[in-house]
Amino acid sequence: MDLSAFADPFTLLALAAAAIVVGLAKGGLAGLGVLAVPVLALVLPPVQAAAILLPVLCLTDLVSLAAWWRSWSARTLALMLPGALAGIGAGWFTAALVSEAAVRLVIGIVAIAFVGRWAWGMLRRRPPPPRPHSPPRATLWGGLAGYTSFVAHAGGPPFSVYALPLGLDPRTLTGTSVAFFAVVNYVKLVPYLALGQFDATNLATSALLAPLAVLFTLVGAWLVRRMPPGPFYAVTYALTALVGARLVWDGLLAL
């Protein structure tokens, strides 16, 4: 096990930043989570960065599930999770064929367009009314969330495209997101193990990040619990837009 690469101060700073981002995202500021891999990719190969983060995500999933226990929408989970599991399977079988850069670019464009539509309605003082559930849309966006979560830990925007228009109260939306990605991340352990991504160095690095990530999961939950619905949705849409912009930027740079 060689940890010499992590003695560099810039590398340690990137590791700490990634742990904080993961923790805040798991606490309830879900849009931030997609930034963790790009932060680590500044100092590590992207595939290694994703493998290091997955055990940390799984640990913080347990903390966030405890913090938001039974706050989720069972109906939303029942509709979205089957598609998500199919998306993970598709990601596993096409991992060597699909460009991660192209996936990031497409998902980023979708996220920005989605937020732009919402912002246009707000500017016209005609925000769109809450949408009812739709099994076909839930399967589509759940599948994309599972797929992009597998290939790039970037499942947040597709999840938001389906879940945000439902108009759930902040606590329910956060609990649903937490439960959805907890299932997705634990299922992802199987293909990641099969692809040989968990070596001793990566797991030791995951263990180094875990305490800081857990601490900021609790901080994130504390912040979200104190946000009224208006600011909560404004922040969530803003984070979705920022994440979309980051995904587009990363995708264009890598193409």
Helices and strands as residue ranges (DSSP letters): G 4-7, H 9-27, G 30-35, H 36-41, H 46-67, H 74-93, H 100-123, H 135-152, H 156-163, G 164-166, H 170-194, H 200-225, H 229-254
